[in-house]
Amino acid sequence: MRPTRATLALAAGALAPALLLATPSFAAGAAPSTAAVVSEAGSAHDGTDVDDLRVAITRILADPATSDALRAAASAALDDGTPEALRHFLEVGRYEVDV
């Protein structure tokens, strides 16, 4: 056997188990999903701390690409300060402003 064939056979033998064991098994059935599911009744920001909501809005304000209308809406939500107003801005208001 030539040295190149021996090298290829050795490499294939070493890689085969790693490649075969790293792929998902289709015969095992559907695996449970690890994706986060948000119910229709809840929102992505339910249970989020008010300070975290303020930080998210402040990051939007710090972005130089933010429009003046979006800045005004973000400032209004921060001025209101209630968790409901902050959540509404992050979930709905920020998308309605630049429409």
WORAKA-V717652 format. One record per backbone hydrogen bond with DSSP energy under -1.0 kcal/mol. NH is the residue of the N-H (numbers start at 1). CO is the residue of the C=O. E is the energy in kcal/mol with one decimal. If there is no record, write none. Layout:
nh:NH co:CO e:E
nh:NH co:CO e:E
This chain:
nh:6 co:2 e:-2.1
nh:7 co:3 e:-2.2
nh:8 co:4 e:-2.4
nh:9 co:5 e:-2.6
nh:10 co:6 e:-2.3
nh:11 co:7 e:-2.5
nh:12 co:8 e:-2.7
nh:13 co:9 e:-2.3
nh:14 co:10 e:-1.9
nh:15 co:11 e:-2.4
nh:16 co:12 e:-2.1
nh:19 co:15 e:-2.5
nh:20 co:16 e:-2.7
nh:21 co:17 e:-2.4
nh:22 co:18 e:-1.1
nh:46 co:43 e:-1.1
nh:48 co:45 e:-1.8
nh:53 co:49 e:-1.8
nh:54 co:50 e:-2.3
nh:55 co:51 e:-2.2
nh:56 co:52 e:-2.1
nh:57 co:53 e:-2.0
nh:58 co:54 e:-2.6
nh:59 co:55 e:-2.2
nh:60 co:56 e:-1.3
nh:61 co:57 e:-2.1
nh:62 co:58 e:-1.9
nh:66 co:63 e:-1.7
nh:71 co:67 e:-2.2
nh:72 co:68 e:-2.2
nh:73 co:69 e:-2.1
nh:74 co:70 e:-2.6
nh:75 co:71 e:-2.6
nh:76 co:72 e:-2.2
nh:77 co:73 e:-2.1
nh:78 co:74 e:-2.3
nh:79 co:75 e:-2.6
nh:80 co:76 e:-2.2
nh:81 co:77 e:-2.2
nh:86 co:82 e:-2.3
nh:87 co:83 e:-2.7
nh:88 co:84 e:-2.6
nh:89 co:85 e:-2.2
nh:90 co:86 e:-2.2
nh:91 co:87 e:-2.5
nh:92 co:88 e:-2.8
nh:93 co:88 e:-2.4
nh:94 co:89 e:-2.7
nh:95 co:92 e:-1.3
nh:96 co:92 e:-1.5
nh:97 co:93 e:-1.6
